[in-house]
Amino acid sequence: MDHPTADQILRVFGRNVEFLAARKGITLKALAADLQISGGALSRARKATRFIDVELLLGCARVLDSTADELLHRIEGVTYL
C-alpha cells in the first residue's frame, strides 16, 4: 500500500480548506482573521509552500466545522490537481 508524501498531504489540505471555506460561505481572508494569522501565512499553507502545524490544522478544523482527519484526506466530489 502506497502512503501519500508530505507534499501530497499538504496539497490535499490546501484544497480542502478552500472547498470547506466555500461550502461554509467564508472567505479565505475571513478564515485567516478567525485564525489570527496573516492571509499570506494561510496562503503559503494552502499552496504547500510551508508545513502546517497542529495549531493551524486544529484551528482550521474548528472554524470550518470539520475535523483534522477530513482536512488531511480526500473528500469525495472534490477535484484535486
C-alpha positions in Angstrom: 0.0 0.0 0.0 1.4 3.4 -1.0 1.4 6.2 1.5 1.0 9.8 0.4 4.0 12.0 0.6 4.1 15.1 2.9 3.8 17.3 -0.2 0.7 15.4 -1.4 -0.9 15.7 2.1 -0.2 19.5 2.1 -1.8 19.9 -1.3 -4.9 18.0 -0.2 -5.1 20.2 3.0 -4.9 23.3 0.8 -7.7 22.2 -1.5 -9.9 21.0 1.4 -9.5 24.3 3.2 -10.6 26.1 0.0 -13.5 23.7 -0.5 -14.8 23.7 3.1 -14.5 27.5 3.4 -16.5 28.0 0.2 -19.1 25.4 1.4 -19.4 27.4 4.7 -19.5 30.7 2.9 -16.4 32.1 4.5 -13.7 33.9 2.6 -10.1 32.8 3.0 -9.4 36.3 4.3 -12.0 35.9 7.0 -10.7 32.4 7.8 -7.2 33.9 8.3 -8.6 36.6 10.6 -10.6 34.0 12.6 -7.3 32.0 13.0 -5.4 35.2 13.9 -2.8 34.7 11.2 -2.0 36.7 8.1 -3.6 36.0 4.8 -0.1 35.3 3.5 0.6 32.6 6.1 -2.7 30.9 5.2 -1.9 31.2 1.5 1.5 29.6 2.0 0.0 26.7 3.9 -2.7 26.2 1.3 -0.2 26.3 -1.5 2.1 23.8 0.2 5.0 26.2 0.4 5.2 25.8 4.2 4.4 23.0 6.6 1.3 23.3 8.7 1.4 23.0 12.4 -1.1 21.3 14.7 -2.4 24.7 15.9 -3.2 25.7 12.3 -4.7 22.3 11.5 -7.0 22.3 14.5 -7.9 26.0 14.1 -9.0 25.4 10.5 -11.0 22.3 11.6 -12.7 24.4 14.3 -13.6 27.4 12.1 -14.7 25.2 9.2 -16.8 22.9 11.3 -14.6 20.0 10.2 -12.0 17.6 11.6 -8.3 17.3 11.2 -8.9 14.0 9.5 -11.2 15.5 6.9 -8.7 18.3 6.2 -5.9 15.8 5.5 -7.8 13.3 3.4 -9.5 13.5 0.1 -13.2 14.5 0.2 -15.5 12.7 -2.3 -16.6 15.1 -5.0 -13.6 17.5 -4.7 -11.2 17.8 -7.6 -7.5 17.6 -6.7 -4.7 18.5 -9.1 
